[in-house]
Structure formats: structure tokens, C-alpha cells
Amino acid sequence: MTTVEERLQRLEDIQEITQLIASYGPLVDAGEAERVAAMWTEDGVYDVDEIYMGDRAAIDAMVRGDRHQGLIQNGCCHFLGPAHVTVDGDRAVAVCPSVLLVRHEGRNFPARIGANHFDLVRTPEGWRFAHRTIRQLDGDAAARGLFARAGSFTA
């Protein structure tokens, strides 16, 4: 049986992780490279289908890069969530869908829909992403497999 304090800590952890995930879209759309990169551990991984970033510096560079800057200068919006979060002590996993909307010829269009899996760790600064994987929802089993990992700490 868990104590009230343990249950409260778990709820606070879930809320902090949910807020961390929810802050990604606004920060990346604002071009806040340092703040986006700080969401990961120093050696945290961001694995998108066609892009692999193996640390904070690579994540910062992605946000500052021409491709991403072109998106935000033309108008874009990243939506994540809602997230299913599971906490186990100082580690957690979260799974959620994401949508990237881009502006083209005066209208907004979905450019990407994805399945997201986050491995998180508690640090002295709070919860941080240790590994985030996104796979495009294009019918491939890999993306569905990320969703199937909801609540699971195994690959």
C-alpha cells in the first residue's frame, strides 16, 4: 500500500512531466533553441525518423537550423498530447501523438502526424527527456509499436 505522500509525489511527477511535454510545442515554435535543448539531459537523444540528435548541442542546432527556422518563419504549430505518463521512482515513460501544422499559401495543413515515446529521468533540475523517439504515423508498425509501449519500461 502506498502512502498519501507517495501518491501525491506521483501525481506531482505526472503533472511536471505533462507540463514538460506540453511546453515543447510553444518553445520550438518560438525558436527557443536553448530552452528546447534544456528539456533533455546533457546526453539526451532525440530520434525523429530522418534525423538523429544525440545530445543537447545537436537539438539546439536543429532548432537554429535553416529547415526549422524556415518552418517557424512561415508559420507552424507543434501539438503534442495528451500524454500517457507512467512513473517509477526517478524514471518515467510517456507516450502521446503529435501533429505538426505548417502554413502554405495562407492556409494551415498537417505536415506530419507522429507517435512519440519518451524515456524520462528525474534530475536535480527536474524531469528531463533522456530519449525521445518519434515515428511518423504512416501505417508502419514501428509507430504503432511506440503507442503500444504506453506504461511500459521495456523496449
ABEGO torsion letter per residue (X at the ends): XBBAAAAAAAAAAAAAAAAAAAAAAAAAAAGBAAAAAAABBAABBBBBAABBBABAAAAAAAAABAAAAAAAAAEBBBBBOBBBBBBBEABBBBBBBBBBBBBBGGBBBBABBBBBBBBBBBBAAEBBBABBBBBBBAGBAAAAAAAAABGBABX
